[in-house]
Amino acid sequence: MNAFQGTLPLLDGLSMRHPHPSDDAFLLGLFMDARPWLAQAHHDRDFIRMLYEQQYSARRTGQETRYPQHLDFVVEKVGQAVGRIIMDLGRYDWRISEVEIHKLARGKGIGTSLIRSLQGTAMQLRLPMTLSVNETETRLHWFYHRLGFDLLAHTPPVLELIWLPPGHPGIQHLPPQILPQSLQQGSSAG
């Protein structure tokens, strides 16, 4: 069976596709823009570039280890790359592990349209969506809360969030595979 190589249409002129080798510079740029503090680590630009590349590679390896079934997508707006999303489309839930929107495309509803598109499909499949956000990122808490995500667990330094499709019987009916360790039966977390 061949892997899907096309573009998946979404709401508001957005689409998703698997990255091509020609996207490498764009994806590294997204990573760099989201972590400006790394640029302050040293005065040598070549050293900083090497640092970003090492961190980018380490992050990708970490994603592949934690989410072996993850899918990496470039998000486009009318054919122009504007972001990325990394997801694990599991049997019990869809786990969003990372969303990055290019700094020039932020504030234009792209993130909202992206998540709402995915929620629409997850709703048809009656699958919850889960994700983690750093507990200090209050702007993200509100963004996801506005999109219907609720707190599932506080596991410092992150908040585990969940979106349940309409008609879902609730978190008490979630399979243990998608629950944070602190909520799995037999856990001694308090």
VMD Tcl script that builds the backbone (N, CA, C; Angstrom):
set m [mol new atoms 570]
animate dup $m
set s [atomselect $m all]
$s set {name element resname resid chain x y z} {
  {N N MET 1 A 0.839 -1.173 0.000}
  {CA C MET 1 A 0.000 0.000 0.000}
  {C C MET 1 A 0.890 1.245 0.000}
  {N N ASN 2 A 0.544 2.205 -0.822}
  {CA C ASN 2 A 1.309 3.453 -0.895}
  {C C ASN 2 A 0.802 4.443 0.125}
  {N N ALA 3 A 1.714 5.213 0.683}
  {CA C ALA 3 A 1.336 6.265 1.625}
  {C C ALA 3 A 0.711 7.419 0.863}
  {N N PHE 4 A -0.209 8.095 1.525}
  {CA C PHE 4 A -0.857 9.261 0.933}
  {C C PHE 4 A 0.187 10.330 0.633}
  {N N GLN 5 A 0.194 10.837 -0.580}
  {CA C GLN 5 A 1.187 11.840 -0.974}
  {C C GLN 5 A 0.554 13.163 -1.388}
  {N N GLY 6 A -0.739 13.297 -1.251}
  {CA C GLY 6 A -1.426 14.496 -1.698}
  {C C GLY 6 A -1.571 15.537 -0.614}
  {N N THR 7 A -2.572 16.373 -0.798}
  {CA C THR 7 A -2.881 17.452 0.126}
  {C C THR 7 A -4.270 17.207 0.688}
  {N N LEU 8 A -4.413 17.371 2.006}
  {CA C LEU 8 A -5.702 17.214 2.657}
  {C C LEU 8 A -6.331 18.590 2.835}
  {N N PRO 9 A -7.470 18.845 2.197}
  {CA C PRO 9 A -8.112 20.157 2.348}
  {C C PRO 9 A -8.734 20.325 3.731}
  {N N LEU 10 A -8.636 21.546 4.257}
  {CA C LEU 10 A -9.195 21.899 5.561}
  {C C LEU 10 A -10.083 23.126 5.392}
  {N N LEU 11 A -10.526 23.693 6.496}
  {CA C LEU 11 A -11.359 24.894 6.475}
  {C C LEU 11 A -10.573 26.125 6.038}
  {N N ASP 12 A -11.280 27.104 5.513}
  {CA C ASP 12 A -10.763 28.456 5.251}
  {C C ASP 12 A -9.506 28.501 4.393}
  {N N GLY 13 A -9.446 27.661 3.363}
  {CA C GLY 13 A -8.320 27.689 2.442}
  {C C GLY 13 A -7.056 27.020 2.962}
  {N N LEU 14 A -7.156 26.347 4.102}
  {CA C LEU 14 A -6.001 25.636 4.635}
  {C C LEU 14 A -5.942 24.228 4.062}
  {N N SER 15 A -4.750 23.667 4.088}
  {CA C SER 15 A -4.544 22.271 3.724}
  {C C SER 15 A -3.335 21.753 4.491}
  {N N MET 16 A -3.216 20.440 4.530}
  {CA C MET 16 A -2.075 19.789 5.176}
  {C C MET 16 A -1.480 18.812 4.179}
  {N N ARG 17 A -0.170 18.662 4.265}
  {CA C ARG 17 A 0.518 17.668 3.446}
  {C C ARG 17 A 1.766 17.219 4.180}
  {N N HIS 18 A 2.278 16.067 3.804}
  {CA C HIS 18 A 3.524 15.600 4.388}
  {C C HIS 18 A 4.666 16.504 3.920}
  {N N PRO 19 A 5.670 16.719 4.754}
  {CA C PRO 19 A 6.793 17.564 4.354}
  {C C PRO 19 A 7.611 16.935 3.219}
  {N N HIS 20 A 8.168 17.805 2.414}
  {CA C HIS 20 A 9.102 17.411 1.356}
  {C C HIS 20 A 10.499 17.859 1.789}
  {N N PRO 21 A 11.545 17.290 1.211}
  {CA C PRO 21 A 12.897 17.762 1.544}
  {C C PRO 21 A 13.054 19.273 1.337}
  {N N SER 22 A 12.325 19.825 0.401}
  {CA C SER 22 A 12.419 21.273 0.148}
  {C C SER 22 A 11.815 22.099 1.285}
  {N N ASP 23 A 11.112 21.467 2.233}
  {CA C ASP 23 A 10.526 22.167 3.381}
  {C C ASP 23 A 11.489 22.279 4.559}
  {N N ASP 24 A 12.647 21.634 4.489}
  {CA C ASP 24 A 13.561 21.596 5.633}
  {C C ASP 24 A 13.911 22.977 6.171}
  {N N ALA 25 A 14.240 23.901 5.310}
  {CA C ALA 25 A 14.621 25.250 5.772}
  {C C ALA 25 A 13.434 25.949 6.429}
  {N N PHE 26 A 12.243 25.802 5.871}
  {CA C PHE 26 A 11.041 26.402 6.457}
  {C C PHE 26 A 10.786 25.829 7.842}
  {N N LEU 27 A 10.872 24.507 7.989}
  {CA C LEU 27 A 10.593 23.862 9.268}
  {C C LEU 27 A 11.636 24.228 10.323}
  {N N LEU 28 A 12.897 24.299 9.937}
  {CA C LEU 28 A 13.926 24.747 10.868}
  {C C LEU 28 A 13.674 26.202 11.258}
  {N N GLY 29 A 13.269 27.037 10.310}
  {CA C GLY 29 A 12.948 28.434 10.613}
  {C C GLY 29 A 11.806 28.557 11.614}
  {N N LEU 30 A 10.768 27.724 11.472}
  {CA C LEU 30 A 9.668 27.719 12.442}
  {C C LEU 30 A 10.193 27.375 13.830}
  {N N PHE 31 A 11.032 26.368 13.890}
  {CA C PHE 31 A 11.613 25.937 15.161}
  {C C PHE 31 A 12.424 27.079 15.781}
  {N N MET 32 A 13.220 27.745 14.982}
  {CA C MET 32 A 14.061 28.843 15.479}
  {C C MET 32 A 13.209 30.011 15.972}
  {N N ASP 33 A 12.187 30.370 15.207}
  {CA C ASP 33 A 11.317 31.491 15.591}
  {C C ASP 33 A 10.597 31.229 16.907}
  {N N ALA 34 A 10.277 29.965 17.179}
  {CA C ALA 34 A 9.550 29.618 18.400}
  {C C ALA 34 A 10.461 29.554 19.627}
  {N N ARG 35 A 11.773 29.644 19.410}
  {CA C ARG 35 A 12.744 29.533 20.511}
  {C C ARG 35 A 13.803 30.626 20.421}
  {N N PRO 36 A 13.404 31.883 20.526}
  {CA C PRO 36 A 14.375 32.981 20.354}
  {C C PRO 36 A 15.452 33.018 21.440}
  {N N TRP 37 A 15.175 32.447 22.597}
  {CA C TRP 37 A 16.149 32.474 23.687}
  {C C TRP 37 A 17.423 31.705 23.345}
  {N N LEU 38 A 17.351 30.726 22.430}
  {CA C LEU 38 A 18.568 30.001 22.065}
  {C C LEU 38 A 19.578 30.907 21.368}
  {N N ALA 39 A 19.085 31.929 20.687}
  {CA C ALA 39 A 19.980 32.855 19.980}
  {C C ALA 39 A 20.829 33.667 20.945}
  {N N GLN 40 A 20.448 33.716 22.206}
  {CA C GLN 40 A 21.193 34.478 23.199}
  {C C GLN 40 A 22.282 33.646 23.870}
  {N N ALA 41 A 22.430 32.392 23.454}
  {CA C ALA 41 A 23.387 31.491 24.100}
  {C C ALA 41 A 24.840 31.810 23.762}
  {N N HIS 42 A 25.065 32.502 22.649}
  {CA C HIS 42 A 26.441 32.756 22.214}
  {C C HIS 42 A 26.419 33.892 21.198}
  {N N HIS 43 A 27.564 34.533 21.005}
  {CA C HIS 43 A 27.641 35.655 20.060}
  {C C HIS 43 A 27.972 35.209 18.636}
  {N N ASP 44 A 28.478 33.999 18.462}
  {CA C ASP 44 A 28.889 33.488 17.152}
  {C C ASP 44 A 27.666 32.936 16.405}
  {N N ARG 45 A 27.324 33.524 15.252}
  {CA C ARG 45 A 26.138 33.127 14.488}
  {C C ARG 45 A 26.211 31.684 14.003}
  {N N ASP 46 A 27.420 31.231 13.617}
  {CA C ASP 46 A 27.567 29.845 13.169}
  {C C ASP 46 A 27.310 28.873 14.318}
  {N N PHE 47 A 27.795 29.232 15.501}
  {CA C PHE 47 A 27.560 28.401 16.674}
  {C C PHE 47 A 26.061 28.342 16.987}
  {N N ILE 48 A 25.395 29.491 16.906}
  {CA C ILE 48 A 23.954 29.549 17.181}
  {C C ILE 48 A 23.192 28.682 16.176}
  {N N ARG 49 A 23.566 28.777 14.914}
  {CA C ARG 49 A 22.903 27.966 13.882}
  {C C ARG 49 A 23.090 26.471 14.194}
  {N N MET 50 A 24.322 26.082 14.556}
  {CA C MET 50 A 24.603 24.696 14.897}
  {C C MET 50 A 23.771 24.265 16.122}
  {N N LEU 51 A 23.649 25.156 17.105}
  {CA C LEU 51 A 22.857 24.868 18.300}
  {C C LEU 51 A 21.396 24.623 17.935}
  {N N TYR 52 A 20.838 25.504 17.096}
  {CA C TYR 52 A 19.455 25.323 16.660}
  {C C TYR 52 A 19.295 24.000 15.904}
  {N N GLU 53 A 20.216 23.688 15.022}
  {CA C GLU 53 A 20.113 22.456 14.252}
  {C C GLU 53 A 20.182 21.227 15.158}
  {N N GLN 54 A 21.064 21.257 16.169}
  {CA C GLN 54 A 21.152 20.146 17.114}
  {C C GLN 54 A 19.862 20.009 17.920}
  {N N GLN 55 A 19.326 21.132 18.395}
  {CA C GLN 55 A 18.089 21.097 19.172}
  {C C GLN 55 A 16.913 20.608 18.317}
  {N N TYR 56 A 16.869 21.046 17.074}
  {CA C TYR 56 A 15.821 20.629 16.144}
  {C C TYR 56 A 15.887 19.119 15.925}
  {N N SER 57 A 17.088 18.609 15.704}
  {CA C SER 57 A 17.273 17.175 15.499}
  {C C SER 57 A 16.888 16.392 16.753}
  {N N ALA 58 A 17.294 16.881 17.916}
  {CA C ALA 58 A 16.956 16.213 19.178}
  {C C ALA 58 A 15.447 16.217 19.405}
  {N N ARG 59 A 14.794 17.332 19.094}
  {CA C ARG 59 A 13.343 17.406 19.260}
  {C C ARG 59 A 12.636 16.411 18.346}
  {N N ARG 60 A 13.101 16.300 17.102}
  {CA C ARG 60 A 12.485 15.359 16.162}
  {C C ARG 60 A 12.669 13.920 16.642}
  {N N THR 61 A 13.860 13.607 17.152}
  {CA C THR 61 A 14.111 12.268 17.679}
  {C C THR 61 A 13.204 12.001 18.878}
  {N N GLY 62 A 13.043 12.995 19.742}
  {CA C GLY 62 A 12.162 12.855 20.897}
  {C C GLY 62 A 10.721 12.619 20.492}
  {N N GLN 63 A 10.258 13.353 19.481}
  {CA C GLN 63 A 8.888 13.164 18.984}
  {C C GLN 63 A 8.710 11.743 18.455}
  {N N GLU 64 A 9.691 11.273 17.701}
  {CA C GLU 64 A 9.591 9.934 17.113}
  {C C GLU 64 A 9.614 8.854 18.182}
  {N N THR 65 A 10.333 9.097 19.278}
  {CA C THR 65 A 10.389 8.130 20.361}
  {C C THR 65 A 9.090 8.116 21.155}
  {N N ARG 66 A 8.606 9.313 21.513}
  {CA C ARG 66 A 7.390 9.397 22.333}
  {C C ARG 66 A 6.136 9.039 21.552}
  {N N TYR 67 A 6.109 9.438 20.276}
  {CA C TYR 67 A 4.938 9.184 19.426}
  {C C TYR 67 A 5.386 8.450 18.167}
  {N N PRO 68 A 5.649 7.139 18.264}
  {CA C PRO 68 A 6.186 6.418 17.108}
  {C C PRO 68 A 5.239 6.387 15.910}
  {N N GLN 69 A 3.965 6.588 16.123}
  {CA C GLN 69 A 3.000 6.583 15.029}
  {C C GLN 69 A 2.648 7.995 14.573}
  {N N HIS 70 A 3.468 8.969 14.954}
  {CA C HIS 70 A 3.140 10.360 14.635}
  {C C HIS 70 A 3.198 10.616 13.131}
  {N N LEU 71 A 2.464 11.630 12.748}
  {CA C LEU 71 A 2.480 12.120 11.376}
  {C C LEU 71 A 2.869 13.591 11.423}
  {N N ASP 72 A 3.747 13.966 10.565}
  {CA C ASP 72 A 4.247 15.327 10.482}
  {C C ASP 72 A 3.630 15.958 9.240}
  {N N PHE 73 A 2.987 17.105 9.412}
  {CA C PHE 73 A 2.345 17.784 8.293}
  {C C PHE 73 A 2.814 19.234 8.191}
  {N N VAL 74 A 2.964 19.700 6.972}
  {CA C VAL 74 A 3.133 21.115 6.700}
  {C C VAL 74 A 1.730 21.664 6.481}
  {N N VAL 75 A 1.426 22.767 7.130}
  {CA C VAL 75 A 0.130 23.431 6.967}
  {C C VAL 75 A 0.307 24.534 5.936}
  {N N GLU 76 A -0.603 24.578 4.976}
  {CA C GLU 76 A -0.542 25.595 3.933}
  {C C GLU 76 A -1.832 26.404 3.907}
  {N N LYS 77 A -1.700 27.645 3.519}
  {CA C LYS 77 A -2.855 28.521 3.272}
  {C C LYS 77 A -2.785 28.867 1.798}
  {N N VAL 78 A -3.771 28.453 1.045}
  {CA C VAL 78 A -3.817 28.592 -0.409}
  {C C VAL 78 A -2.451 28.312 -1.049}
  {N N GLY 79 A -1.866 27.172 -0.679}
  {CA C GLY 79 A -0.638 26.704 -1.296}
  {C C GLY 79 A 0.664 27.236 -0.715}
  {N N GLN 80 A 0.598 28.168 0.216}
  {CA C GLN 80 A 1.801 28.754 0.838}
  {C C GLN 80 A 1.993 28.150 2.226}
  {N N ALA 81 A 3.198 27.619 2.498}
  {CA C ALA 81 A 3.482 27.033 3.809}
  {C C ALA 81 A 3.365 28.102 4.891}
  {N N VAL 82 A 2.547 27.807 5.932}
  {CA C VAL 82 A 2.344 28.760 7.031}
  {C C VAL 82 A 2.580 28.129 8.395}
  {N N GLY 83 A 2.788 26.810 8.448}
  {CA C GLY 83 A 2.984 26.181 9.743}
  {C C GLY 83 A 3.193 24.693 9.622}
  {N N ARG 84 A 3.145 24.051 10.782}
  {CA C ARG 84 A 3.292 22.604 10.850}
  {C C ARG 84 A 2.455 22.081 12.000}
  {N N ILE 85 A 2.102 20.821 11.894}
  {CA C ILE 85 A 1.442 20.123 12.983}
  {C C ILE 85 A 1.986 18.695 13.008}
  {N N ILE 86 A 2.238 18.222 14.217}
  {CA C ILE 86 A 2.676 16.847 14.412}
  {C C ILE 86 A 1.603 16.173 15.253}
  {N N MET 87 A 1.085 15.053 14.741}
  {CA C MET 87 A -0.021 14.359 15.397}
  {C C MET 87 A 0.213 12.870 15.413}
  {N N ASP 88 A -0.369 12.237 16.410}
  {CA C ASP 88 A -0.426 10.792 16.485}
  {C C ASP 88 A -1.904 10.446 16.321}
  {N N LEU 89 A -2.244 9.877 15.183}
  {CA C LEU 89 A -3.641 9.530 14.898}
  {C C LEU 89 A -3.894 8.118 15.402}
  {N N GLY 90 A -4.109 8.013 16.694}
  {CA C GLY 90 A -4.238 6.718 17.345}
  {C C GLY 90 A -5.618 6.107 17.232}
  {N N ARG 91 A -5.714 4.920 17.746}
  {CA C ARG 91 A -6.967 4.163 17.730}
  {C C ARG 91 A -7.984 4.739 18.711}
  {N N TYR 92 A -7.496 5.304 19.831}
  {CA C TYR 92 A -8.382 5.772 20.887}
  {C C TYR 92 A -8.527 7.286 20.946}
  {N N ASP 93 A -7.557 7.992 20.395}
  {CA C ASP 93 A -7.610 9.447 20.377}
  {C C ASP 93 A -6.655 9.971 19.319}
  {N N TRP 94 A -6.791 11.247 19.020}
  {CA C TRP 94 A -5.816 11.945 18.194}
  {C C TRP 94 A -5.010 12.825 19.126}
  {N N ARG 95 A -3.722 12.611 19.164}
  {CA C ARG 95 A -2.821 13.342 20.053}
  {C C ARG 95 A -2.062 14.381 19.242}
  {N N ILE 96 A -2.310 15.650 19.553}
  {CA C ILE 96 A -1.550 16.730 18.925}
  {C C ILE 96 A -0.286 16.908 19.748}
  {N N SER 97 A 0.849 16.679 19.134}
  {CA C SER 97 A 2.084 16.825 19.900}
  {C C SER 97 A 2.758 18.161 19.652}
  {N N GLU 98 A 2.470 18.802 18.541}
  {CA C GLU 98 A 3.062 20.116 18.307}
  {C C GLU 98 A 2.325 20.851 17.200}
  {N N VAL 99 A 2.127 22.139 17.404}
  {CA C VAL 99 A 1.590 23.037 16.385}
  {C C VAL 99 A 2.470 24.279 16.381}
  {N N GLU 100 A 2.943 24.663 15.221}
  {CA C GLU 100 A 3.702 25.903 15.088}
  {C C GLU 100 A 3.170 26.642 13.867}
  {N N ILE 101 A 2.841 27.897 14.053}
  {CA C ILE 101 A 2.399 28.761 12.958}
  {C C ILE 101 A 3.482 29.822 12.750}
  {N N HIS 102 A 3.834 30.074 11.506}
  {CA C HIS 102 A 4.865 31.064 11.191}
  {C C HIS 102 A 4.484 32.417 11.782}
  {N N LYS 103 A 5.479 33.131 12.276}
  {CA C LYS 103 A 5.215 34.398 12.969}
  {C C LYS 103 A 4.462 35.407 12.101}
  {N N LEU 104 A 4.655 35.393 10.784}
  {CA C LEU 104 A 3.944 36.327 9.910}
  {C C LEU 104 A 2.506 35.891 9.636}
  {N N ALA 105 A 2.178 34.647 9.986}
  {CA C ALA 105 A 0.826 34.132 9.747}
  {C C ALA 105 A -0.009 34.074 11.023}
  {N N ARG 106 A 0.589 34.416 12.152}
  {CA C ARG 106 A -0.143 34.355 13.425}
  {C C ARG 106 A -1.184 35.465 13.518}
  {N N GLY 107 A -2.213 35.194 14.307}
  {CA C GLY 107 A -3.251 36.201 14.520}
  {C C GLY 107 A -4.226 36.326 13.371}
  {N N LYS 108 A -4.224 35.375 12.453}
  {CA C LYS 108 A -5.098 35.432 11.279}
  {C C LYS 108 A -6.098 34.280 11.245}
  {N N GLY 109 A -6.239 33.582 12.375}
  {CA C GLY 109 A -7.219 32.505 12.459}
  {C C GLY 109 A -6.748 31.173 11.918}
  {N N ILE 110 A -5.491 31.063 11.549}
  {CA C ILE 110 A -4.995 29.820 10.965}
  {C C ILE 110 A -5.016 28.688 11.989}
  {N N GLY 111 A -4.531 28.941 13.189}
  {CA C GLY 111 A -4.539 27.907 14.226}
  {C C GLY 111 A -5.952 27.452 14.558}
  {N N THR 112 A -6.863 28.412 14.664}
  {CA C THR 112 A -8.260 28.085 14.959}
  {C C THR 112 A -8.860 27.231 13.848}
  {N N SER 113 A -8.657 27.622 12.596}
  {CA C SER 113 A -9.201 26.846 11.473}
  {C C SER 113 A -8.580 25.460 11.401}
  {N N LEU 114 A -7.301 25.365 11.698}
  {CA C LEU 114 A -6.617 24.074 11.685}
  {C C LEU 114 A -7.228 23.134 12.721}
  {N N ILE 115 A -7.331 23.600 13.959}
  {CA C ILE 115 A -7.864 22.750 15.025}
  {C C ILE 115 A -9.336 22.430 14.784}
  {N N ARG 116 A -10.129 23.419 14.362}
  {CA C ARG 116 A -11.548 23.157 14.080}
  {C C ARG 116 A -11.721 22.138 12.950}
  {N N SER 117 A -10.852 22.185 11.946}
  {CA C SER 117 A -10.907 21.190 10.863}
  {C C SER 117 A -10.678 19.789 11.407}
  {N N LEU 118 A -9.654 19.660 12.242}
  {CA C LEU 118 A -9.348 18.353 12.825}
  {C C LEU 118 A -10.461 17.883 13.750}
  {N N GLN 119 A -11.049 18.822 14.515}
  {CA C GLN 119 A -12.160 18.456 15.390}
  {C C GLN 119 A -13.348 17.950 14.566}
  {N N GLY 120 A -13.587 18.550 13.423}
  {CA C GLY 120 A -14.693 18.106 12.576}
  {C C GLY 120 A -14.540 16.660 12.139}
  {N N THR 121 A -13.335 16.296 11.761}
  {CA C THR 121 A -13.087 14.914 11.354}
  {C C THR 121 A -13.118 13.981 12.563}
  {N N ALA 122 A -12.491 14.403 13.661}
  {CA C ALA 122 A -12.504 13.580 14.881}
  {C C ALA 122 A -13.940 13.378 15.381}
  {N N MET 123 A -14.784 14.382 15.193}
  {CA C MET 123 A -16.186 14.277 15.605}
  {C C MET 123 A -16.881 13.168 14.814}
  {N N GLN 124 A -16.617 13.112 13.517}
  {CA C GLN 124 A -17.231 12.070 12.695}
  {C C GLN 124 A -16.787 10.677 13.134}
  {N N LEU 125 A -15.546 10.583 13.613}
  {CA C LEU 125 A -14.997 9.302 14.067}
  {C C LEU 125 A -15.265 9.042 15.547}
  {N N ARG 126 A -15.858 10.043 16.226}
  {CA C ARG 126 A -16.147 9.989 17.672}
  {C C ARG 126 A -14.878 9.741 18.492}
  {N N LEU 127 A -13.793 10.408 18.075}
  {CA C LEU 127 A -12.510 10.278 18.762}
  {C C LEU 127 A -12.186 11.550 19.537}
  {N N PRO 128 A -11.725 11.418 20.784}
  {CA C PRO 128 A -11.245 12.591 21.515}
  {C C PRO 128 A -9.922 13.073 20.927}
  {N N MET 129 A -9.595 14.313 21.223}
  {CA C MET 129 A -8.289 14.862 20.879}
  {C C MET 129 A -7.606 15.265 22.178}
  {N N THR 130 A -6.314 14.971 22.276}
  {CA C THR 130 A -5.554 15.305 23.472}
  {C C THR 130 A -4.295 16.067 23.090}
  {N N LEU 131 A -3.770 16.807 24.066}
  {CA C LEU 131 A -2.524 17.537 23.879}
  {C C LEU 131 A -2.013 17.995 25.227}
  {N N SER 132 A -0.780 18.446 25.241}
  {CA C SER 132 A -0.169 19.008 26.443}
  {C C SER 132 A 0.279 20.423 26.148}
  {N N VAL 133 A 0.144 21.285 27.143}
  {CA C VAL 133 A 0.699 22.638 27.041}
  {C C VAL 133 A 1.468 22.923 28.323}
  {N N ASN 134 A 2.510 23.711 28.189}
  {CA C ASN 134 A 3.270 24.109 29.362}
  {C C ASN 134 A 2.365 24.914 30.271}
  {N N GLU 135 A 2.427 24.639 31.572}
  {CA C GLU 135 A 1.540 25.309 32.518}
  {C C GLU 135 A 1.736 26.821 32.556}
  {N N THR 136 A 2.866 27.324 32.080}
  {CA C THR 136 A 3.103 28.775 32.086}
  {C C THR 136 A 2.584 29.468 30.828}
  {N N GLU 137 A 2.160 28.711 29.841}
  {CA C GLU 137 A 1.691 29.280 28.571}
  {C C GLU 137 A 0.193 29.593 28.623}
  {N N THR 138 A -0.176 30.597 29.410}
  {CA C THR 138 A -1.596 30.902 29.607}
  {C C THR 138 A -2.299 31.294 28.308}
  {N N ARG 139 A -1.588 31.906 27.383}
  {CA C ARG 139 A -2.183 32.262 26.091}
  {C C ARG 139 A -2.662 31.002 25.377}
  {N N LEU 140 A -1.880 29.932 25.441}
  {CA C LEU 140 A -2.282 28.667 24.815}
  {C C LEU 140 A -3.433 28.006 25.559}
  {N N HIS 141 A -3.431 28.112 26.887}
  {CA C HIS 141 A -4.546 27.540 27.658}
  {C C HIS 141 A -5.853 28.122 27.140}
  {N N TRP 142 A -5.889 29.458 27.021}
  {CA C TRP 142 A -7.118 30.120 26.586}
  {C C TRP 142 A -7.466 29.788 25.147}
  {N N PHE 143 A -6.463 29.692 24.289}
  {CA C PHE 143 A -6.694 29.328 22.889}
  {C C PHE 143 A -7.408 27.976 22.818}
  {N N TYR 144 A -6.862 26.985 23.498}
  {CA C TYR 144 A -7.461 25.653 23.442}
  {C C TYR 144 A -8.784 25.583 24.210}
  {N N HIS 145 A -8.899 26.324 25.298}
  {CA C HIS 145 A -10.166 26.365 26.033}
  {C C HIS 145 A -11.276 26.919 25.131}
  {N N ARG 146 A -10.958 27.954 24.378}
  {CA C ARG 146 A -11.924 28.548 23.451}
  {C C ARG 146 A -12.361 27.539 22.385}
  {N N LEU 147 A -11.492 26.587 22.074}
  {CA C LEU 147 A -11.807 25.559 21.085}
  {C C LEU 147 A -12.433 24.308 21.706}
  {N N GLY 148 A -12.772 24.382 23.003}
  {CA C GLY 148 A -13.501 23.295 23.642}
  {C C GLY 148 A -12.650 22.290 24.389}
  {N N PHE 149 A -11.359 22.551 24.545}
  {CA C PHE 149 A -10.498 21.638 25.300}
  {C C PHE 149 A -10.658 21.919 26.791}
  {N N ASP 150 A -10.688 20.852 27.570}
  {CA C ASP 150 A -10.793 20.951 29.022}
  {C C ASP 150 A -9.567 20.318 29.664}
  {N N LEU 151 A -9.351 20.691 30.915}
  {CA C LEU 151 A -8.236 20.136 31.670}
  {C C LEU 151 A -8.519 18.670 31.985}
  {N N LEU 152 A -7.591 17.812 31.622}
  {CA C LEU 152 A -7.677 16.392 31.948}
  {C C LEU 152 A -6.828 16.094 33.176}
  {N N ALA 153 A -5.628 16.684 33.225}
  {CA C ALA 153 A -4.733 16.457 34.369}
  {C C ALA 153 A -3.668 17.544 34.392}
  {N N HIS 154 A -3.222 17.859 35.597}
  {CA C HIS 154 A -2.095 18.770 35.787}
  {C C HIS 154 A -0.915 17.905 36.202}
  {N N THR 155 A 0.026 17.740 35.296}
  {CA C THR 155 A 1.217 16.933 35.553}
  {C C THR 155 A 2.433 17.830 35.313}
  {N N PRO 156 A 2.773 18.636 36.338}
  {CA C PRO 156 A 3.824 19.642 36.167}
  {C C PRO 156 A 5.054 19.075 35.445}
  {N N PRO 157 A 5.544 19.843 34.495}
  {CA C PRO 157 A 5.254 21.247 34.193}
  {C C PRO 157 A 4.214 21.446 33.096}
  {N N VAL 158 A 3.380 20.443 32.816}
  {CA C VAL 158 A 2.404 20.587 31.733}
  {C C VAL 158 A 0.982 20.368 32.222}
  {N N LEU 159 A 0.075 20.892 31.430}
  {CA C LEU 159 A -1.345 20.617 31.591}
  {C C LEU 159 A -1.747 19.680 30.463}
  {N N GLU 160 A -2.408 18.597 30.812}
  {CA C GLU 160 A -2.932 17.669 29.822}
  {C C GLU 160 A -4.358 18.123 29.511}
  {N N LEU 161 A -4.633 18.398 28.243}
  {CA C LEU 161 A -5.945 18.884 27.822}
  {C C LEU 161 A -6.615 17.845 26.937}
  {N N ILE 162 A -7.944 17.891 26.944}
  {CA C ILE 162 A -8.715 16.951 26.136}
  {C C ILE 162 A -9.918 17.664 25.531}
  {N N TRP 163 A -10.256 17.270 24.309}
  {CA C TRP 163 A -11.485 17.690 23.662}
  {C C TRP 163 A -12.276 16.416 23.379}
  {N N LEU 164 A -13.514 16.406 23.835}
  {CA C LEU 164 A -14.391 15.264 23.599}
  {C C LEU 164 A -15.435 15.644 22.553}
  {N N PRO 165 A -15.640 14.797 21.557}
  {CA C PRO 165 A -16.655 15.117 20.551}
  {C C PRO 165 A -18.043 15.103 21.173}
  {N N PRO 166 A -18.970 15.896 20.645}
  {CA C PRO 166 A -20.342 15.875 21.163}
  {C C PRO 166 A -20.890 14.451 21.169}
  {N N GLY 167 A -21.563 14.111 22.262}
  {CA C GLY 167 A -22.131 12.779 22.401}
  {C C GLY 167 A -21.198 11.765 23.040}
  {N N HIS 168 A -19.939 12.163 23.261}
  {CA C HIS 168 A -19.006 11.241 23.923}
  {C C HIS 168 A -19.449 11.070 25.374}
  {N N PRO 169 A -19.386 9.855 25.932}
  {CA C PRO 169 A -19.897 9.641 27.284}
  {C C PRO 169 A -19.063 10.268 28.407}
  {N N GLY 170 A -17.895 10.793 28.133}
  {CA C GLY 170 A -17.116 11.483 29.162}
  {C C GLY 170 A -15.804 10.794 29.485}
  {N N ILE 171 A -14.971 11.509 30.255}
  {CA C ILE 171 A -13.621 10.999 30.502}
  {C C ILE 171 A -13.621 9.704 31.310}
  {N N GLN 172 A -14.669 9.460 32.089}
  {CA C GLN 172 A -14.719 8.209 32.850}
  {C C GLN 172 A -14.784 6.997 31.922}
  {N N HIS 173 A -15.105 7.198 30.651}
  {CA C HIS 173 A -15.203 6.109 29.682}
  {C C HIS 173 A -14.010 6.057 28.735}
  {N N LEU 174 A -12.963 6.826 29.027}
  {CA C LEU 174 A -11.778 6.809 28.170}
  {C C LEU 174 A -10.952 5.557 28.438}
  {N N PRO 175 A -10.369 4.995 27.396}
  {CA C PRO 175 A -9.488 3.840 27.618}
  {C C PRO 175 A -8.209 4.282 28.322}
  {N N PRO 176 A -7.638 3.439 29.152}
  {CA C PRO 176 A -6.449 3.833 29.912}
  {C C PRO 176 A -5.272 4.218 29.023}
  {N N GLN 177 A -5.243 3.767 27.777}
  {CA C GLN 177 A -4.133 4.072 26.871}
  {C C GLN 177 A -3.950 5.566 26.633}
  {N N ILE 178 A -5.003 6.350 26.766}
  {CA C ILE 178 A -4.856 7.779 26.484}
  {C C ILE 178 A -4.828 8.634 27.746}
  {N N LEU 179 A -4.993 8.004 28.892}
  {CA C LEU 179 A -4.974 8.772 30.137}
  {C C LEU 179 A -3.541 9.034 30.583}
  {N N PRO 180 A -3.287 10.218 31.153}
  {CA C PRO 180 A -1.978 10.448 31.751}
  {C C PRO 180 A -1.747 9.440 32.874}
  {N N GLN 181 A -0.507 9.135 33.149}
  {CA C GLN 181 A -0.146 8.146 34.176}
  {C C GLN 181 A -0.862 8.427 35.497}
  {N N SER 182 A -0.991 9.718 35.841}
  {CA C SER 182 A -1.602 10.070 37.118}
  {C C SER 182 A -3.084 9.705 37.222}
  {N N LEU 183 A -3.742 9.451 36.074}
  {CA C LEU 183 A -5.164 9.108 36.085}
  {C C LEU 183 A -5.436 7.640 35.799}
  {N N GLN 184 A -4.396 6.890 35.481}
  {CA C GLN 184 A -4.600 5.473 35.186}
  {C C GLN 184 A -4.893 4.719 36.469}
  {N N GLN 185 A -5.752 3.734 36.360}
  {CA C GLN 185 A -6.183 2.954 37.524}
  {C C GLN 185 A -4.961 2.355 38.237}
  {N N GLY 186 A -4.968 2.478 39.559}
  {CA C GLY 186 A -3.871 1.951 40.351}
  {C C GLY 186 A -2.762 2.957 40.584}
  {N N SER 187 A -2.874 4.152 39.967}
  {CA C SER 187 A -1.851 5.178 40.168}
  {C C SER 187 A -2.021 5.803 41.551}
  {N N SER 188 A -0.923 6.174 42.161}
  {CA C SER 188 A -0.983 6.762 43.508}
  {C C SER 188 A -0.826 8.271 43.469}
  {N N ALA 189 A -1.051 8.901 42.296}
  {CA C ALA 189 A -0.916 10.356 42.210}
  {C C ALA 189 A -2.076 11.016 42.946}
  {N N GLY 190 A -1.832 12.189 43.524}
  {CA C GLY 190 A -2.894 12.864 44.277}
  {C C GLY 190 A -2.993 14.231 43.857}
}
mol reanalyze $m
mol bondsrecalc $m
mol representation Tube
mol addrep $m
